[in-house]
Amino acid sequence: MAAPLGRDTLPDHWSYGVCRDGRVFFINDKTQSTTWLHPRTGEPVNSGHMIRSDLPRGWEEGFSDEGASYFIKWALREQTQ
């Protein structure tokens, strides 16, 4: 079973982040160390996001600190000689 995710479920001095691929990691702000396991339950958290390889050229999927996905369109530059 995946651990619940929410700032109120974390012990003091802990926060979390979300990698580009949607994986949630936890940060011990006191020791400046990270872990994939929830500090209370010892379990990884499933954010429900998957790595996307089906986006059109120039688009990228990003994730907010809360794990919500959003899409970014990068400006493509043409190289001139």
Distance bins in CASP14 RR format, pairs under 12 A and 6 or more apart:
PFRMAT RR
TARGET T0000
AUTHOR 0000-0000-0000
RMODE 2
METHOD distances of the structure
MODEL  1
1 38 0 0 0 0 0 1 0 0 0 0 0
1 41 0 0 0 0 1 0 0 0 0 0 0
1 42 0 0 0 0 0 1 0 0 0 0 0
1 43 1 0 0 1 0 0 0 0 0 0 0
1 44 0 0 0 0 0 1 0 0 0 0 0
1 45 0 0 0 0 0 1 0 0 0 0 0
1 46 0 0 0 0 1 0 0 0 0 0 0
2 23 0 0 0 0 0 1 0 0 0 0 0
2 24 0 0 0 0 1 0 0 0 0 0 0
2 36 0 0 0 0 0 1 0 0 0 0 0
2 37 0 0 0 0 0 1 0 0 0 0 0
2 38 0 0 0 0 1 0 0 0 0 0 0
2 41 0 0 0 0 1 0 0 0 0 0 0
2 42 0 0 0 0 0 1 0 0 0 0 0
2 43 1 0 0 1 0 0 0 0 0 0 0
2 44 1 0 0 1 0 0 0 0 0 0 0
2 45 1 0 1 0 0 0 0 0 0 0 0
2 46 1 0 1 0 0 0 0 0 0 0 0
2 47 0 0 0 0 1 0 0 0 0 0 0
2 48 0 0 0 0 1 0 0 0 0 0 0
3 9 1 0 0 1 0 0 0 0 0 0 0
3 10 0 0 0 0 0 1 0 0 0 0 0
3 16 0 0 0 0 0 1 0 0 0 0 0
3 24 0 0 0 0 1 0 0 0 0 0 0
3 26 0 0 0 0 1 0 0 0 0 0 0
3 35 0 0 0 0 0 1 0 0 0 0 0
3 36 0 0 0 0 0 1 0 0 0 0 0
3 37 0 0 0 0 1 0 0 0 0 0 0
3 38 1 1 0 0 0 0 0 0 0 0 0
3 39 0 0 0 0 1 0 0 0 0 0 0
3 40 1 0 0 1 0 0 0 0 0 0 0
3 41 1 0 1 0 0 0 0 0 0 0 0
3 42 1 0 0 1 0 0 0 0 0 0 0
3 43 1 0 1 0 0 0 0 0 0 0 0
3 44 1 0 0 1 0 0 0 0 0 0 0
3 45 1 0 1 0 0 0 0 0 0 0 0
3 46 0 0 0 0 1 0 0 0 0 0 0
3 47 0 0 0 0 0 1 0 0 0 0 0
4 10 0 0 0 0 0 1 0 0 0 0 0
4 16 0 0 0 0 0 1 0 0 0 0 0
4 24 0 0 0 0 0 1 0 0 0 0 0
4 38 0 0 0 0 1 0 0 0 0 0 0
4 40 0 0 0 0 1 0 0 0 0 0 0
4 41 0 0 0 0 1 0 0 0 0 0 0
4 43 0 0 0 0 1 0 0 0 0 0 0
4 45 1 0 0 1 0 0 0 0 0 0 0
4 46 0 0 0 0 0 1 0 0 0 0 0
4 47 0 0 0 0 0 1 0 0 0 0 0
5 14 0 0 0 0 0 1 0 0 0 0 0
5 15 0 0 0 0 0 1 0 0 0 0 0
5 16 1 0 0 1 0 0 0 0 0 0 0
5 17 0 0 0 0 1 0 0 0 0 0 0
5 18 0 0 0 0 1 0 0 0 0 0 0
5 22 0 0 0 0 0 1 0 0 0 0 0
5 23 0 0 0 0 0 1 0 0 0 0 0
5 24 1 0 0 1 0 0 0 0 0 0 0
5 25 0 0 0 0 0 1 0 0 0 0 0
5 26 0 0 0 0 1 0 0 0 0 0 0
5 38 1 0 0 1 0 0 0 0 0 0 0
5 39 0 0 0 0 0 1 0 0 0 0 0
5 40 0 0 0 0 0 1 0 0 0 0 0
5 41 0 0 0 0 0 1 0 0 0 0 0
5 43 0 0 0 0 0 1 0 0 0 0 0
5 44 0 0 0 0 0 1 0 0 0 0 0
5 45 1 0 1 0 0 0 0 0 0 0 0
5 46 0 0 0 0 1 0 0 0 0 0 0
5 47 1 0 0 1 0 0 0 0 0 0 0
5 48 0 0 0 0 0 1 0 0 0 0 0
5 49 0 0 0 0 0 1 0 0 0 0 0
5 65 0 0 0 0 0 1 0 0 0 0 0
5 66 0 0 0 0 1 0 0 0 0 0 0
5 67 0 0 0 0 1 0 0 0 0 0 0
5 68 0 0 0 0 0 1 0 0 0 0 0
6 14 0 0 0 0 0 1 0 0 0 0 0
6 15 0 0 0 0 0 1 0 0 0 0 0
6 16 1 0 0 1 0 0 0 0 0 0 0
6 17 0 0 0 0 0 1 0 0 0 0 0
6 24 0 0 0 0 1 0 0 0 0 0 0
6 26 0 0 0 0 0 1 0 0 0 0 0
6 38 0 0 0 0 1 0 0 0 0 0 0
6 39 0 0 0 0 0 1 0 0 0 0 0
6 40 0 0 0 0 0 1 0 0 0 0 0
6 45 0 0 0 0 1 0 0 0 0 0 0
6 47 0 0 0 0 0 1 0 0 0 0 0
6 65 0 0 0 0 0 1 0 0 0 0 0
6 66 0 0 0 0 1 0 0 0 0 0 0
6 67 0 0 0 0 0 1 0 0 0 0 0
7 14 0 0 0 0 1 0 0 0 0 0 0
7 15 1 0 0 1 0 0 0 0 0 0 0
7 16 1 0 0 1 0 0 0 0 0 0 0
7 17 0 0 0 0 0 1 0 0 0 0 0
7 26 0 0 0 0 0 1 0 0 0 0 0
7 27 0 0 0 0 0 1 0 0 0 0 0
7 65 0 0 0 0 1 0 0 0 0 0 0
7 66 0 0 0 0 1 0 0 0 0 0 0
8 14 0 0 0 0 0 1 0 0 0 0 0
8 16 0 0 0 0 0 1 0 0 0 0 0
8 40 0 0 0 0 0 1 0 0 0 0 0
9 15 0 0 0 0 0 1 0 0 0 0 0
9 16 0 0 0 0 1 0 0 0 0 0 0
9 24 0 0 0 0 0 1 0 0 0 0 0
9 26 0 0 0 0 0 1 0 0 0 0 0
9 38 1 0 0 1 0 0 0 0 0 0 0
9 39 0 0 0 0 1 0 0 0 0 0 0
9 40 1 0 0 1 0 0 0 0 0 0 0
9 41 0 0 0 0 1 0 0 0 0 0 0
9 43 0 0 0 0 0 1 0 0 0 0 0
9 45 0 0 0 0 0 1 0 0 0 0 0
10 16 1 0 0 1 0 0 0 0 0 0 0
10 17 0 0 0 0 0 1 0 0 0 0 0
10 24 0 0 0 0 0 1 0 0 0 0 0
10 26 1 0 0 1 0 0 0 0 0 0 0
10 27 0 0 0 0 1 0 0 0 0 0 0
10 28 0 0 0 0 0 1 0 0 0 0 0
10 29 0 0 0 0 0 1 0 0 0 0 0
10 35 0 0 0 0 0 1 0 0 0 0 0
10 38 0 0 0 0 1 0 0 0 0 0 0
10 39 1 0 0 1 0 0 0 0 0 0 0
10 40 1 0 0 1 0 0 0 0 0 0 0
10 41 0 0 0 0 0 1 0 0 0 0 0
10 45 0 0 0 0 0 1 0 0 0 0 0
11 26 0 0 0 0 1 0 0 0 0 0 0
11 27 0 0 0 0 0 1 0 0 0 0 0
11 28 0 0 0 0 1 0 0 0 0 0 0
11 29 0 0 0 0 0 1 0 0 0 0 0
11 30 0 0 0 0 0 1 0 0 0 0 0
11 38 0 0 0 0 1 0 0 0 0 0 0
11 39 1 0 1 0 0 0 0 0 0 0 0
11 40 1 0 0 1 0 0 0 0 0 0 0
11 41 0 0 0 0 0 1 0 0 0 0 0
11 42 0 0 0 0 0 1 0 0 0 0 0
12 28 0 0 0 0 0 1 0 0 0 0 0
12 29 0 0 0 0 1 0 0 0 0 0 0
12 30 0 0 0 0 1 0 0 0 0 0 0
12 39 0 0 0 0 0 1 0 0 0 0 0
12 40 0 0 0 0 0 1 0 0 0 0 0
13 26 0 0 0 0 0 1 0 0 0 0 0
13 27 0 0 0 0 1 0 0 0 0 0 0
13 28 1 0 0 1 0 0 0 0 0 0 0
13 29 1 0 1 0 0 0 0 0 0 0 0
13 30 1 0 1 0 0 0 0 0 0 0 0
13 31 0 0 0 0 1 0 0 0 0 0 0
13 32 0 0 0 0 0 1 0 0 0 0 0
13 33 0 0 0 0 0 1 0 0 0 0 0
13 39 0 0 0 0 1 0 0 0 0 0 0
14 25 0 0 0 0 0 1 0 0 0 0 0
14 26 1 0 1 0 0 0 0 0 0 0 0
14 27 1 0 0 1 0 0 0 0 0 0 0
14 28 1 0 1 0 0 0 0 0 0 0 0
14 29 1 0 0 1 0 0 0 0 0 0 0
14 30 0 0 0 0 1 0 0 0 0 0 0
14 31 0 0 0 0 0 1 0 0 0 0 0
14 32 0 0 0 0 0 1 0 0 0 0 0
14 33 0 0 0 0 0 1 0 0 0 0 0
14 34 0 0 0 0 0 1 0 0 0 0 0
14 35 0 0 0 0 1 0 0 0 0 0 0
14 37 0 0 0 0 0 1 0 0 0 0 0
14 38 0 0 0 0 1 0 0 0 0 0 0
14 39 1 0 1 0 0 0 0 0 0 0 0
14 40 0 0 0 0 1 0 0 0 0 0 0
15 24 0 0 0 0 0 1 0 0 0 0 0
15 25 0 0 0 0 1 0 0 0 0 0 0
15 26 1 0 0 1 0 0 0 0 0 0 0
15 27 1 0 1 0 0 0 0 0 0 0 0
15 28 0 0 0 0 1 0 0 0 0 0 0
15 29 1 0 1 0 0 0 0 0 0 0 0
15 30 0 0 0 0 0 1 0 0 0 0 0
15 32 0 0 0 0 0 1 0 0 0 0 0
15 34 0 0 0 0 0 1 0 0 0 0 0
15 35 0 0 0 0 0 1 0 0 0 0 0
15 39 0 0 0 0 0 1 0 0 0 0 0
15 65 0 0 0 0 1 0 0 0 0 0 0
15 66 0 0 0 0 0 1 0 0 0 0 0
16 22 0 0 0 0 0 1 0 0 0 0 0
16 23 0 0 0 0 0 1 0 0 0 0 0
16 24 1 0 1 0 0 0 0 0 0 0 0
16 25 1 0 0 1 0 0 0 0 0 0 0
16 26 1 0 1 0 0 0 0 0 0 0 0
16 27 1 0 0 1 0 0 0 0 0 0 0
16 28 0 0 0 0 0 1 0 0 0 0 0
16 29 0 0 0 0 0 1 0 0 0 0 0
16 34 0 0 0 0 1 0 0 0 0 0 0
16 35 0 0 0 0 0 1 0 0 0 0 0
16 36 0 0 0 0 0 1 0 0 0 0 0
16 37 0 0 0 0 0 1 0 0 0 0 0
16 38 0 0 0 0 1 0 0 0 0 0 0
16 39 0 0 0 0 1 0 0 0 0 0 0
16 40 0 0 0 0 0 1 0 0 0 0 0
16 44 0 0 0 0 0 1 0 0 0 0 0
16 45 1 0 0 1 0 0 0 0 0 0 0
16 47 0 0 0 0 1 0 0 0 0 0 0
16 63 0 0 0 0 0 1 0 0 0 0 0
16 64 0 0 0 0 0 1 0 0 0 0 0
16 65 1 0 0 1 0 0 0 0 0 0 0
16 66 0 0 0 0 1 0 0 0 0 0 0
16 67 0 0 0 0 1 0 0 0 0 0 0
17 23 0 0 0 0 1 0 0 0 0 0 0
17 24 1 0 0 1 0 0 0 0 0 0 0
17 25 1 0 1 0 0 0 0 0 0 0 0
17 26 1 0 0 1 0 0 0 0 0 0 0
17 27 1 0 0 1 0 0 0 0 0 0 0
17 29 0 0 0 0 0 1 0 0 0 0 0
17 34 0 0 0 0 1 0 0 0 0 0 0
17 35 0 0 0 0 0 1 0 0 0 0 0
17 36 0 0 0 0 0 1 0 0 0 0 0
17 45 0 0 0 0 0 1 0 0 0 0 0
17 47 0 0 0 0 1 0 0 0 0 0 0
17 63 0 0 0 0 1 0 0 0 0 0 0
17 64 0 0 0 0 1 0 0 0 0 0 0
17 65 1 0 1 0 0 0 0 0 0 0 0
17 66 0 0 0 0 1 0 0 0 0 0 0
17 67 0 0 0 0 1 0 0 0 0 0 0
18 24 1 0 1 0 0 0 0 0 0 0 0
18 25 1 0 0 1 0 0 0 0 0 0 0
18 26 0 0 0 0 0 1 0 0 0 0 0
18 27 0 0 0 0 0 1 0 0 0 0 0
18 36 0 0 0 0 0 1 0 0 0 0 0
18 45 0 0 0 0 1 0 0 0 0 0 0
18 46 0 0 0 0 0 1 0 0 0 0 0
18 47 1 0 0 1 0 0 0 0 0 0 0
18 48 0 0 0 0 0 1 0 0 0 0 0
18 49 1 0 0 1 0 0 0 0 0 0 0
18 61 0 0 0 0 0 1 0 0 0 0 0
18 62 0 0 0 0 1 0 0 0 0 0 0
18 63 1 0 1 0 0 0 0 0 0 0 0
18 64 1 0 0 1 0 0 0 0 0 0 0
18 65 1 0 0 1 0 0 0 0 0 0 0
18 66 1 0 0 1 0 0 0 0 0 0 0
18 67 1 0 1 0 0 0 0 0 0 0 0
18 68 0 0 0 0 1 0 0 0 0 0 0
18 69 0 0 0 0 1 0 0 0 0 0 0
18 70 0 0 0 0 0 1 0 0 0 0 0
19 25 1 0 0 1 0 0 0 0 0 0 0
19 26 0 0 0 0 0 1 0 0 0 0 0
19 34 0 0 0 0 0 1 0 0 0 0 0
19 36 0 0 0 0 1 0 0 0 0 0 0
19 45 0 0 0 0 0 1 0 0 0 0 0
19 47 0 0 0 0 1 0 0 0 0 0 0
19 49 0 0 0 0 1 0 0 0 0 0 0
19 51 0 0 0 0 1 0 0 0 0 0 0
19 61 0 0 0 0 0 1 0 0 0 0 0
19 62 0 0 0 0 1 0 0 0 0 0 0
19 63 1 0 0 1 0 0 0 0 0 0 0
19 65 0 0 0 0 0 1 0 0 0 0 0
19 67 0 0 0 0 1 0 0 0 0 0 0
20 47 0 0 0 0 0 1 0 0 0 0 0
20 49 0 0 0 0 1 0 0 0 0 0 0
20 50 0 0 0 0 0 1 0 0 0 0 0
20 51 0 0 0 0 1 0 0 0 0 0 0
20 52 0 0 0 0 1 0 0 0 0 0 0
20 60 0 0 0 0 1 0 0 0 0 0 0
20 61 1 0 0 1 0 0 0 0 0 0 0
20 62 1 0 0 1 0 0 0 0 0 0 0
20 63 1 0 0 1 0 0 0 0 0 0 0
20 64 0 0 0 0 0 1 0 0 0 0 0
20 67 0 0 0 0 0 1 0 0 0 0 0
20 69 0 0 0 0 0 1 0 0 0 0 0
20 70 0 0 0 0 0 1 0 0 0 0 0
20 72 0 0 0 0 0 1 0 0 0 0 0
21 47 0 0 0 0 1 0 0 0 0 0 0
21 48 0 0 0 0 0 1 0 0 0 0 0
21 49 1 0 0 1 0 0 0 0 0 0 0
21 50 1 0 0 1 0 0 0 0 0 0 0
21 51 1 0 1 0 0 0 0 0 0 0 0
21 52 0 0 0 0 1 0 0 0 0 0 0
21 53 0 0 0 0 0 1 0 0 0 0 0
21 60 0 0 0 0 0 1 0 0 0 0 0
21 61 0 0 0 0 1 0 0 0 0 0 0
21 62 0 0 0 0 1 0 0 0 0 0 0
21 63 0 0 0 0 1 0 0 0 0 0 0
21 67 0 0 0 0 0 1 0 0 0 0 0
21 69 0 0 0 0 0 1 0 0 0 0 0
22 36 0 0 0 0 0 1 0 0 0 0 0
22 44 0 0 0 0 0 1 0 0 0 0 0
22 45 0 0 0 0 1 0 0 0 0 0 0
22 46 0 0 0 0 1 0 0 0 0 0 0
22 47 1 0 1 0 0 0 0 0 0 0 0
22 48 1 0 0 1 0 0 0 0 0 0 0
22 49 1 1 0 0 0 0 0 0 0 0 0
22 50 1 0 0 1 0 0 0 0 0 0 0
22 51 1 0 0 1 0 0 0 0 0 0 0
22 52 0 0 0 0 1 0 0 0 0 0 0
22 61 0 0 0 0 1 0 0 0 0 0 0
22 62 0 0 0 0 1 0 0 0 0 0 0
22 63 1 0 1 0 0 0 0 0 0 0 0
22 64 0 0 0 0 0 1 0 0 0 0 0
22 65 0 0 0 0 0 1 0 0 0 0 0
22 66 0 0 0 0 0 1 0 0 0 0 0
22 67 1 0 0 1 0 0 0 0 0 0 0
22 68 0 0 0 0 0 1 0 0 0 0 0
22 69 1 0 0 1 0 0 0 0 0 0 0
22 70 0 0 0 0 0 1 0 0 0 0 0
23 34 0 0 0 0 0 1 0 0 0 0 0
23 35 0 0 0 0 0 1 0 0 0 0 0
23 36 1 0 0 1 0 0 0 0 0 0 0
23 37 0 0 0 0 0 1 0 0 0 0 0
23 44 0 0 0 0 1 0 0 0 0 0 0
23 45 0 0 0 0 1 0 0 0 0 0 0
23 46 0 0 0 0 1 0 0 0 0 0 0
23 47 1 0 0 1 0 0 0 0 0 0 0
23 48 0 0 0 0 1 0 0 0 0 0 0
23 49 0 0 0 0 1 0 0 0 0 0 0
23 50 0 0 0 0 0 1 0 0 0 0 0
23 51 0 0 0 0 1 0 0 0 0 0 0
23 63 0 0 0 0 1 0 0 0 0 0 0
23 67 0 0 0 0 0 1 0 0 0 0 0
24 34 0 0 0 0 0 1 0 0 0 0 0
24 35 0 0 0 0 0 1 0 0 0 0 0
24 36 1 0 0 1 0 0 0 0 0 0 0
24 37 0 0 0 0 0 1 0 0 0 0 0
24 38 0 0 0 0 1 0 0 0 0 0 0
24 39 0 0 0 0 0 1 0 0 0 0 0
24 43 0 0 0 0 0 1 0 0 0 0 0
24 44 1 0 0 1 0 0 0 0 0 0 0
24 45 1 0 1 0 0 0 0 0 0 0 0
24 46 0 0 0 0 1 0 0 0 0 0 0
24 47 1 0 1 0 0 0 0 0 0 0 0
24 48 0 0 0 0 1 0 0 0 0 0 0
24 49 0 0 0 0 1 0 0 0 0 0 0
24 63 0 0 0 0 1 0 0 0 0 0 0
24 64 0 0 0 0 0 1 0 0 0 0 0
24 65 0 0 0 0 0 1 0 0 0 0 0
24 66 0 0 0 0 0 1 0 0 0 0 0
24 67 1 0 0 1 0 0 0 0 0 0 0
25 33 0 0 0 0 0 1 0 0 0 0 0
25 34 1 0 1 0 0 0 0 0 0 0 0
25 35 1 0 0 1 0 0 0 0 0 0 0
25 36 1 0 1 0 0 0 0 0 0 0 0
25 37 0 0 0 0 1 0 0 0 0 0 0
25 38 0 0 0 0 0 1 0 0 0 0 0
25 39 0 0 0 0 0 1 0 0 0 0 0
25 44 0 0 0 0 1 0 0 0 0 0 0
25 45 0 0 0 0 1 0 0 0 0 0 0
25 47 0 0 0 0 0 1 0 0 0 0 0
25 63 0 0 0 0 0 1 0 0 0 0 0
25 65 0 0 0 0 0 1 0 0 0 0 0
25 67 0 0 0 0 0 1 0 0 0 0 0
26 33 0 0 0 0 1 0 0 0 0 0 0
26 34 1 0 0 1 0 0 0 0 0 0 0
26 35 1 0 1 0 0 0 0 0 0 0 0
26 36 1 0 0 1 0 0 0 0 0 0 0
26 37 1 0 0 1 0 0 0 0 0 0 0
26 38 1 0 0 1 0 0 0 0 0 0 0
26 39 1 0 1 0 0 0 0 0 0 0 0
26 40 0 0 0 0 1 0 0 0 0 0 0
26 41 0 0 0 0 0 1 0 0 0 0 0
26 42 0 0 0 0 1 0 0 0 0 0 0
26 43 0 0 0 0 0 1 0 0 0 0 0
26 44 0 0 0 0 1 0 0 0 0 0 0
26 45 0 0 0 0 1 0 0 0 0 0 0
27 33 1 0 0 1 0 0 0 0 0 0 0
27 34 1 0 1 0 0 0 0 0 0 0 0
27 35 0 0 0 0 1 0 0 0 0 0 0
27 36 0 0 0 0 0 1 0 0 0 0 0
27 39 0 0 0 0 1 0 0 0 0 0 0
27 65 0 0 0 0 0 1 0 0 0 0 0
28 34 1 0 0 1 0 0 0 0 0 0 0
28 35 1 0 0 1 0 0 0 0 0 0 0
28 37 0 0 0 0 0 1 0 0 0 0 0
28 39 1 0 0 1 0 0 0 0 0 0 0
29 39 0 0 0 0 0 1 0 0 0 0 0
30 39 0 0 0 0 0 1 0 0 0 0 0
31 39 0 0 0 0 0 1 0 0 0 0 0
33 39 0 0 0 0 0 1 0 0 0 0 0
35 41 0 0 0 0 0 1 0 0 0 0 0
35 42 0 0 0 0 1 0 0 0 0 0 0
35 43 0 0 0 0 0 1 0 0 0 0 0
35 44 0 0 0 0 1 0 0 0 0 0 0
35 45 0 0 0 0 0 1 0 0 0 0 0
36 42 0 0 0 0 1 0 0 0 0 0 0
36 43 0 0 0 0 1 0 0 0 0 0 0
36 44 1 0 1 0 0 0 0 0 0 0 0
36 45 0 0 0 0 1 0 0 0 0 0 0
36 46 0 0 0 0 0 1 0 0 0 0 0
36 47 0 0 0 0 0 1 0 0 0 0 0
37 43 1 0 0 1 0 0 0 0 0 0 0
37 44 1 0 1 0 0 0 0 0 0 0 0
37 45 0 0 0 0 1 0 0 0 0 0 0
38 44 1 0 0 1 0 0 0 0 0 0 0
38 45 1 0 1 0 0 0 0 0 0 0 0
38 46 0 0 0 0 0 1 0 0 0 0 0
39 45 0 0 0 0 0 1 0 0 0 0 0
45 67 0 0 0 0 0 1 0 0 0 0 0
46 67 0 0 0 0 0 1 0 0 0 0 0
47 62 0 0 0 0 0 1 0 0 0 0 0
47 63 1 0 0 1 0 0 0 0 0 0 0
47 64 0 0 0 0 0 1 0 0 0 0 0
47 65 0 0 0 0 0 1 0 0 0 0 0
47 66 0 0 0 0 1 0 0 0 0 0 0
47 67 1 0 1 0 0 0 0 0 0 0 0
47 68 0 0 0 0 1 0 0 0 0 0 0
47 69 0 0 0 0 1 0 0 0 0 0 0
48 63 0 0 0 0 0 1 0 0 0 0 0
48 67 0 0 0 0 1 0 0 0 0 0 0
48 68 0 0 0 0 0 1 0 0 0 0 0
48 69 0 0 0 0 1 0 0 0 0 0 0
49 61 0 0 0 0 1 0 0 0 0 0 0
49 62 0 0 0 0 1 0 0 0 0 0 0
49 63 1 0 0 1 0 0 0 0 0 0 0
49 64 0 0 0 0 0 1 0 0 0 0 0
49 66 0 0 0 0 0 1 0 0 0 0 0
49 67 1 0 0 1 0 0 0 0 0 0 0
49 68 0 0 0 0 1 0 0 0 0 0 0
49 69 1 0 1 0 0 0 0 0 0 0 0
49 70 0 0 0 0 0 1 0 0 0 0 0
50 61 0 0 0 0 1 0 0 0 0 0 0
50 63 0 0 0 0 0 1 0 0 0 0 0
50 69 0 0 0 0 1 0 0 0 0 0 0
51 60 0 0 0 0 0 1 0 0 0 0 0
51 61 0 0 0 0 1 0 0 0 0 0 0
51 62 0 0 0 0 0 1 0 0 0 0 0
51 63 0 0 0 0 0 1 0 0 0 0 0
51 69 0 0 0 0 0 1 0 0 0 0 0
52 59 0 0 0 0 1 0 0 0 0 0 0
52 60 0 0 0 0 1 0 0 0 0 0 0
52 61 1 0 1 0 0 0 0 0 0 0 0
52 62 0 0 0 0 1 0 0 0 0 0 0
52 63 0 0 0 0 0 1 0 0 0 0 0
52 69 0 0 0 0 1 0 0 0 0 0 0
52 70 0 0 0 0 0 1 0 0 0 0 0
52 71 0 0 0 0 1 0 0 0 0 0 0
52 72 0 0 0 0 0 1 0 0 0 0 0
53 59 0 0 0 0 0 1 0 0 0 0 0
53 60 0 0 0 0 0 1 0 0 0 0 0
53 61 0 0 0 0 1 0 0 0 0 0 0
54 61 0 0 0 0 1 0 0 0 0 0 0
54 71 0 0 0 0 0 1 0 0 0 0 0
55 61 1 0 0 1 0 0 0 0 0 0 0
55 62 0 0 0 0 0 1 0 0 0 0 0
55 69 0 0 0 0 0 1 0 0 0 0 0
55 71 1 0 0 1 0 0 0 0 0 0 0
55 72 0 0 0 0 1 0 0 0 0 0 0
55 73 0 0 0 0 1 0 0 0 0 0 0
55 74 0 0 0 0 0 1 0 0 0 0 0
56 71 0 0 0 0 1 0 0 0 0 0 0
56 72 0 0 0 0 0 1 0 0 0 0 0
56 73 0 0 0 0 1 0 0 0 0 0 0
56 74 0 0 0 0 0 1 0 0 0 0 0
56 76 0 0 0 0 0 1 0 0 0 0 0
57 73 0 0 0 0 0 1 0 0 0 0 0
57 74 0 0 0 0 1 0 0 0 0 0 0
57 76 1 0 0 1 0 0 0 0 0 0 0
58 71 0 0 0 0 0 1 0 0 0 0 0
58 72 0 0 0 0 1 0 0 0 0 0 0
58 73 1 0 0 1 0 0 0 0 0 0 0
58 74 1 0 1 0 0 0 0 0 0 0 0
58 75 0 0 0 0 1 0 0 0 0 0 0
58 76 1 0 0 1 0 0 0 0 0 0 0
58 77 0 0 0 0 0 1 0 0 0 0 0
59 69 0 0 0 0 0 1 0 0 0 0 0
59 70 0 0 0 0 0 1 0 0 0 0 0
59 71 1 0 1 0 0 0 0 0 0 0 0
59 72 1 0 0 1 0 0 0 0 0 0 0
59 73 1 0 1 0 0 0 0 0 0 0 0
59 74 1 0 0 1 0 0 0 0 0 0 0
59 75 0 0 0 0 0 1 0 0 0 0 0
59 76 0 0 0 0 0 1 0 0 0 0 0
60 69 0 0 0 0 0 1 0 0 0 0 0
60 70 0 0 0 0 1 0 0 0 0 0 0
60 71 1 0 0 1 0 0 0 0 0 0 0
60 72 1 0 1 0 0 0 0 0 0 0 0
60 73 0 0 0 0 1 0 0 0 0 0 0
60 74 1 0 0 1 0 0 0 0 0 0 0
61 67 0 0 0 0 0 1 0 0 0 0 0
61 68 0 0 0 0 0 1 0 0 0 0 0
61 69 1 0 1 0 0 0 0 0 0 0 0
61 70 1 0 0 1 0 0 0 0 0 0 0
61 71 1 0 1 0 0 0 0 0 0 0 0
61 72 1 0 0 1 0 0 0 0 0 0 0
61 73 0 0 0 0 0 1 0 0 0 0 0
61 74 0 0 0 0 0 1 0 0 0 0 0
62 68 0 0 0 0 1 0 0 0 0 0 0
62 69 1 0 0 1 0 0 0 0 0 0 0
62 70 1 0 1 0 0 0 0 0 0 0 0
62 71 1 0 0 1 0 0 0 0 0 0 0
62 72 1 0 0 1 0 0 0 0 0 0 0
62 73 0 0 0 0 0 1 0 0 0 0 0
62 74 0 0 0 0 0 1 0 0 0 0 0
63 69 1 0 1 0 0 0 0 0 0 0 0
63 70 1 0 0 1 0 0 0 0 0 0 0
63 71 0 0 0 0 0 1 0 0 0 0 0
63 72 0 0 0 0 0 1 0 0 0 0 0
64 70 1 0 0 1 0 0 0 0 0 0 0
END
